[in-house]
Amino acid sequence: MQAMHTTESDIPRLLALQRQAHASDSAPSYAERLDRLQRLDALLEKHAERFTALISQDFGTRSAVETTATEVLPVRGAIRHARRHLRAWMRPKRVATALAFWPGRNRLLRQPLGVVGIVSPWNYPLLLALSPLVDVLAAGNRALLKPSELTPLFADALQAAVAEFFQPDEVAVLTGDAALGQAFCATPFDHLVFTGSTAVGRLVAQAAAKNLTPVTLELGGKSPAIIDASCDMGKVLERLAWGKLINAGQTCIAPDYALVPRTQLDGFVAALRASMQRLYPRFQGNPDYTSIASARHLQRLHSLVEDARQQGATVLELESGTGRQMAPVLLLNVHAGMRVLQEEIFGPILPIVSYETLDEAIAFVNARDKPLALYWFGRDSAHRDQVLAQTQSGGVCINDCLLHLVQHGLPFGGVGPSGQGHYHGEFGFRQFSKEKPVFLQSRWSAGGLIYPLYRPSIQRLLRWVGKLN
């Protein structure tokens, strides 16, 4: 099927269509939900190769291996995980009942919310559109998707593929510019999922608040990589290099800056440069190395480097060149007044901050907004536990980067300015469900003992009941 042009008027039309469908089937069965997940998997099976090629065209250059590993496989893995556990997730959950109310019983009944809106970004256009959709469908909801206008070829292909496998009252994709996106976020969904920058996330939250629409915001921020004095740099810095350079750093959970013991700074820089050059023997013209998505984003990255240079930073460029495949840049002698330590970088630039003590490194992290991710490299378990206890972040990965994102048993989400709410696996199923509390009274209830008319002994009875709760 061909992609269809959509306008702002399509949003209320499709919302009404899906609301009507939900009203007529507000509790989809296990079989219905399983069928939708299977169709989503079949969609990927059929179109993954084409999606991969179009994403590369949208970027300019992007490795098919990278798209498969970071987008296609995680979504298909999430589908398999949901299919395996769906029946258990759907069962009403028994909840303990206070002794005073026995033999009554408590239950949590997980019900679909209704229609969920999903706004996905350009940097991982497939993953961040379809990963939340897996949880939304597993929870029995219907969904409208608004992919980024900055990856238009993929967005059109996704719209056509979804229309091939789903009825518009189940799942539909709307393509369009930023104005359509603004109207989409102002729509009274039953839940809204947004992945993007913190600045835009604030605007999305304000728009949703006018409708009292609950939101899941997956934002970003400056995710630190703390190199402990106990770190074996020869073994783990290739993992840091990979985490920073995959998708050319255009990853919301990419390491944004590194904190390195002052006495190990020179060795760290040398080892990291060597690791980056082993992964990418060249950057310009390398089909394995992703382009910066647009000339505007590239110009912003160059301006960050130039601002740091003018304020005294030492700039280490791993390769010269003028194309959109921007070679990595390491920045030394940086300070808090530089933009590169204030703004999320979203590119292959790594500021390196030296520290004397672990307490100093932790204080540096805590003086900034809570990040979406935090990385710690080392072998000292006491230092590791201190970092875990004394910092807050959306997620943590120890001695590696990014991989906490693809653990289906862990929730993914931010904290404070890096986001709110979370999804993945059962956490996503619960996020997109209403967990309705239900108390089932027994025919032998003792509640009548506290009904009016009140006897003089009622206070003694209430004190006794209070001790049972």
PyMOL commands that set and color helices and strands:
alter all, ss='L'
color gray80, all
select helices_A, chain A and resi 10-24+30-59+64-90+99-101+127-138+152-165+178-185+198-209+233-249+262-279+295-310+339-341+358-366+381-390+403-406+416-418+425-431+447-450+458-468
alter helices_A, ss='H'
color red, helices_A
select strands_A, chain A and resi 93-95+105-112+115-119+142-146+171-173+191-195+215-218+224-227+257-261+314-317+329-332+349-355+373-377+395-398+419-420+433-440
alter strands_A, ss='S'
color yellow, strands_A
deselect
rebuild
show_as cartoon
